[in-house]
């Protein structure tokens, strides 16, 4: 109702909360176009495809598209009665978009993954700051900002950066009452994986940190008679879609994936999400774990770790933040790699083969990758490794001229008719095509299809863009010389410190003795005093034969008294004033979890 009345709204909706429905329904109820800003290319393509299947006119524009493609798309949105335009943030600050925006009748600006606008967030993207430009062009249009995870500090920052006319936050509780959060410290993860999968019947996701591990675990599960497949960003778009759809339709039980898997996943009956490796942040963990139990039934989110995992996680702090001098040298090498003169290159887009670049300049690939992220956060470049663009065709002649061409070129007439039968919209926009499918329908080789497409392109009948899978780089500013390239030491150190803080929060979550649900909710600023009774910590406490209130009450008294002094068990029982058997059970549990220690005089002390 607040949004319908023209107010700006920040919606905090945990994973599975149906964020897209909120702006789609609102926009459909109004005249005009909804502008949706999202950094997730795979998600925008998926949502546009779903809208089109429902007969709703939708378009997307992202960095991997040519100027001609974008020009046609923006024109269609300005004059073609489209209802949704999905736009990647780096396309905002272009003359092409700003010029067309003035001709569009926009009814709503929806900002997905809104935490990306905050420099305090875990995935800050400077290109999001350009959304303020849109607000200045169309100041009376309301904004709906959406995010699945944000700390209180980030919530405030989002509203400020998006120029909210009045602070206005609508939030659902982050608590997922049907999910049991469990942490296990184990050395043999493979053995424990099998144990969990055997107990937790139904479909599941296993998250890992590397592509190699996703395949290895998938193969191991299949050898054990458990149907599984793997998924990561290195697979072709077609194969990723195939694997995802097969898993969603129960073609196999387990999908083993990197964090590339998850956007737009709406499988309701996922009974468990298991992290075999520790994530970088609780924001990331909560979003991925939240893909379990969307049907409201009991589900499990399990995190496995050992001492080595903690060491590896701490090492990421240094790895993710190469020295400033190294970052600067990589920036200069990039300019040389693309033969850019100082002062040139703004808004230029390039395919980026990281292995080739790293090899040419003798850099470690991981150092290059993390340096690129730092340069992106500083606003000098945009870097994405998720670009997988299908081949596209656009007829640049009208139907009458096309007919004349077909009459004169009978050898191409059949192929043109095949194209027109197979795809719609070829005369109004660049349309994704699949050369393999066309080859099967024509009962010919794929190479023949490529030849036909090239002949039509050379005859100026179509514009044809072959598929591309390479990551891309956009120089968002002119190339700078070494003296002018500023990477603020304060900003660099502050971000490093915040990253370290997020890493330590993950470690505290894994190694702590607090209710897992409480730990997660409090991290996101949601005060929650009651124990969940579902997580491994609560269940362990319940095994002591105490109710939640008694356990927490006695534990609090013990901690309060031992902060001041050391006491024998007998004295501690006397001081707490609780029943002896209850105090002994709590003390035993605290000692087992290394919260309490005995000194050489058999006195109890806190393990600080």
GUMI-197870 format. One record per residue (C-alpha): residue in one letter; x, y, z. Coordinates in steps of 0.1 Angstrom, whole numbers, plus 5000, padded with zeros to 4 digits. Layout:
% residues N
AXYZ/...
This chain:
% residues 608
X500050005000/X502950245008/X504450184974/X501050224956/X500750564973/X504050674957/X506350634988/X509850504985/X510150155002/X513049935013/X511949575015/X513949335036/X512848995024/X514948685031/X515748435004/X512548274992/X510448575001/X509148634966/X510948964960/X510248984923/X506448944928/X506349264949/X507449494921/X505949294892/X502449304907/X502749674916/X504049764881/X501349564863/X498649764882/X499950094868/X500350254833/X503850264821/X507150084825/X508849934855/X512649984855/X514349694873/X518049734882/X519949424890/X523549304887/X522548944881/X522548884843/X521348524846/X518448634868/X517348914845/X517348684815/X515348424835/X512748674847/X512348834813/X511848494797/X509148404823/X507348734818/X507348684781/X505848334785/X502948494803/X502448744774/X504049034793/X506349254772/X509749264789/X513249354778/X516749344794/X519949544787/X523349454802/X527049524796/X527549224772/X525249374745/X526349584715/X525349954712/X522949864684/X521249604705/X520849844734/X519650124710/X516849904697/X515949774732/X515650134746/X513650244716/X511249954721/X510850054758/X510250414749/X507650354722/X506649984723/X504449964754/X506849744773/X506049674810/X509549584823/X513049694815/X515749504834/X518949704834/X522449624847/X523749914868/X526749994847/X524450084817/X522850374837/X525450634832/X525350634794/X524050904771/X522150634752/X520150544782/X519650884797/X518351014764/X515850734760/X514850754797/X513351094791/X511050934765/X509950644787/X506850654809/X508350494841/X505950394869/X508350234893/X512150194899/X512849854914/X516349804928/X517149434934/X520149334955/X520049684970/X522849604995/X525249654965/X524850034968/X526350035003/X530050055007/X529549885041/X527849585024/X529449255015/X529049304977/X529549684971/X529349794935/X530050164927/X527850144896/X524850124919/X525550484931/X524550594896/X520950514904/X520750864919/X521050994883/X517750824874/X516050974905/X517151324894/X515751264859/X512451134871/X512151264907/X508551184913/X508750814905/X508950584937/X511750344944/X511349994957/X514749864970/X514949494978/X517549284995/X517648945012/X520249035037/X521449355053/X522849465086/X521349775103/X524249995091/X523649885055/X519849945058/X520450305067/X523050355039/X520750205012/X518050465019/X520550755020/X522250654987/X518950594969/X517850944980/X514750824998/X512451115004/X511450965038/X512950655055/X510550365050/X511550005058/X509249705055/X510749395068/X509849035073/X511548845101/X514748675090/X513748375111/X513048055093/X511247845119/X511247535098/X515047525093/X517347355118/X520747525117/X523547275124/X527347305126/X529647005128/X533347005133/X534546695113/X537846585097/X536346325073/X533746545055/X533046285028/X531946035055/X529746285072/X528246395039/X527046045033/X525646025068/X523646345065/X522346255030/X521245915044/X519346075073/X517846375055/X515646215029/X514746424999/X516446674976/X519546874986/X522247124977/X525847094986/X527847414984/X531647404978/X534347664971/X535847524939/X534747394906/X537047094909/X535546994942/X531947024929/X532746764902/X534746534926/X531946524953/X529246464926/X531246164912/X531846034947/X528046044955/X527145874922/X529645594930/X527845544963/X524445514945/X523245864952/X522146054921/X523946384919/X525346634894/X527646934897/X527147304887/X529547594884/X530047924864/X532547754840/X529747554823/X527947674792/X524747864798/X522847584780/X524447314802/X523847514834/X520147554825/X519847184817/X521347074850/X519347314870/X516047224853/X516746854856/X517446884894/X514347104899/X512246824882/X513846564904/X515946414876/X518546364903/X518646414940/X521646624949/X523246924931/X526847004942/X527647364934/X529747674938/X528047994948/X527248044911/X524147834918/X521147984935/X519748294918/X516148234908/X516047884924/X512447824934/X512447444942/X510247424973/X511047074985/X514847114993/X515246925025/X518747025032/X521547275022/X524947165032/X528047375032/X531147165029/X533347475029/X533047785051/X531548085033/X533148435034/X530248595052/X527048525071/X525148725045/X526248475019/X525648175041/X522148285052/X521048345016/X522348005004/X521047815035/X517747985030/X517147784998/X516047495020/X512547425031/X510647685011/X507647465012/X507447535050/X508247175060/X511247075082/X514647125066/X518247145076/X521147385070/X524347215078/X527847375080/X530947145081/X534347275092/X537647175108/X540647365120/X542147375085/X539047545072/X539447825097/X543047875087/X542047885051/X539248135058/X541648365077/X544148345048/X541548475024/X541748815042/X545248865028/X544548684995/X541448904988/X543349224994/X546549224974/X549049504982/X548049844967/X551249854946/X550249524930/X546749644923/X548149954906/X550549754885/X547749524873/X545649824863/X548549964842/X549049614827/X545349614817/X545749934799/X548749804780/X546949474773/X544249654755/X546649914740/X544750204756/X546450544757/X546350744790/X543150954789/X541250724766/X538950414769/X536050544790/X533050314786/X535050074763/X534049714767/X536449424762/X536449044764/X538748944792/X540548614792/X542048614827/X544448324821/X545848484790/X546348814807/X547948664838/X550248454817/X551348744795/X552348954825/X553448674849/X550748734875/X548948484897/X545348444885/X543848474920/X545848804925/X544548934892/X540948844901/X541049004935/X542749314922/X540049354896/X537449344924/X539349624942/X539549834911/X535849774906/X535049884941/X537150204935/X534950274904/X537650244877/X536349934860/X533349704859/X534249334858/X531949044854/X532748674849/X529148554844/X528648674808/X527248394786/X525448544757/X523348344732/X523648414695/X521248684683/X519548774651/X517749094640/X516149154606/X517249494594/X514949504564/X511149524564/X508949234554/X508349364519/X512049394511/X512749054527/X510148894504/X511849044473/X515148904486/X513648564490/X512348564455/X515748644441/X517648404464/X515848074464/X518747894479/X518248104511/X514448104511/X514047784530/X516447894558/X514748234561/X511348064565/X512847834591/X514148134611/X510748304609/X508847984620/X511247924649/X511448264665/X509148574669/X510148934673/X512948914647/X511849244631/X511549444663/X514449334685/X517549124686/X516248774693/X518248484709/X518648184686/X520247844689/X522247724659/X522147354671/X518347354673/X518147514638/X520447254625/X518346964639/X515147124624/X516847164590/X518346814592/X521746964585/X525147044601/X525647334625/X528447464602/X525847494574/X523647714597/X526547934604/X527247974567/X523548074560/X523648324588/X526848474575/X525448504540/X522348684552/X524548914573/X526849004543/X523749074523/X522549324549/X519349124555/X520149044592/X522449154619/X523948854635/X525848834668/X527448494675/X527348364710/X530048464735/X531148324769/X534148534777/X534048754809/X534149124802/X535749444814/X534349794811/X536550094817/X534150324835/X536750604836/X539550704811/X542750524816/X544850694842/X548550724846/X550250574877/X550350904896/X546650974890/X545450634900/X544250674935/X543350374957/X542650534990/X544650365018/X541950455043/X539250305020/X541350005013/X542149935049/X538550005060/X537149755035/X539749505045/X538849545082/X535149505074/X535849195054/X537949055083/X534949135106/X532648935084/X535048645083/X535348645121/X531548645124/X531448325103/X534148175126/X532248275158/X529048125143/X530747795136/X532747765169/X530447945194/X528047795219/X525148035213/X521847925197/X522547935159/X519248105152/X519948375177/X523448435163/X522148475128/X519248695137/X521248925159/X523848955132/X521149105110/X519949335138/X516949135148/X516949095185/X515748755195/X515948645231/X514248305228/X516247995220/X515047825188/X515047475202/X515947335168/X519647395162/X522447165173/X523347395203/X519747395216/X519247025211/X522446955230/X521147175258/X517846995258/X519646665262/X520746795296/X517146755307/X516547125313/X514047365298/X515347665278/X514647915306/X516447715333/X519447645312/X520048005301/X519248145336/X521847915353/X524447965325/X524148345328/X524648325366/X527648105362/X529248335337/X528548645357/X530148505389/X533148355371/X533948685355/X534848815390/X536548505405/X537348135404/X535147895423/X534847525431/X531847345418/X530347325454/X530747705459/X529247775424/X526147565433/X525847765465/X526248105447/X523748045419/X521047935443/X519747675419/X519147315423/X522347115425/X521546865397/X520647145373/X523847345380/X525947025375/X524346955342/X524947315329/X528547315342/X529146975325/X527847105292/X529947425295/X533047225303/X532446985274/X532147285251/X535347445265/X533547745279/X534647645314/X538047515324/X539347365357/X542547515371/X545247315390/X543247365422/X540147215407/X538447555405/X536247655376/X537147945354/X535948095321/X537948005290/X538448365279/
